């Protein structure tokens, strides 16, 4: 008869029943490898370390330093992988930090577009010349946005949130308007029609729904990467 061990995923917090014949089980939700602690009970010394780490984590959380708080929790989980308090704290903190990250990503998209002339984005899509200073600033702002998106991939997955929108649910390409952002570039550049939407005026990624094209507006985790074609 197959026996099952009930464990909680250290990555996303999902409760899972693992059959005893699996040597290297993985979470059915996020795909993370499940570590089953078969060692004897955690020592008093380790319990003390875990208590202190979780205390430091709560203090960092109270200060709004969610990334630091997650670091303390991760150290506690290294000591005892199936510690329920640590796993619950990690999931809660990951969601808080993911909310902050998602807002920063959306804000950085707006900054990139606001700080650069339409010609800068026209260069990206169609290729006319721009000044060196404008090009350098575009590179710096784009690099910062890429760094935020890469960080988002890690923490959004940890929190069980969409790896593209981070749970804010709206389309980042059109900033939730449902309209093609690049139409105004085509107008200013005296093009006959916008090459992005083919003259429809509708965002080609969300098809006018205003919703994230990966999670379709539910904000939940999908095993997909952040599309490179989204600014």
PEGIBEL-V135871 format. One record per run of one state. SS is the DSSP state (a for helix, b for strand, c for the rest). FROM is the first residue (numbers start at 1). LEN is the number of residues. Records with the same first field share a line. If there is no record, write none. Layout:
SS: FROM-LEN + FROM-LEN
This chain:
c: 1-3 + 9-6 + 20-6 + 27-6 + 34-10 + 63-3 + 80-4 + 115-3 + 126-6 + 160-1 + 162-8 + 171-8 + 180-3 + 189-13 + 203-8 + 212-8 + 221-11
b: 4-5 + 15-5 + 26-1 + 33-1 + 161-1 + 170-1 + 179-1 + 202-1 + 211-1 + 220-1
a: 44-19 + 66-14 + 84-31 + 118-8 + 132-28 + 183-6
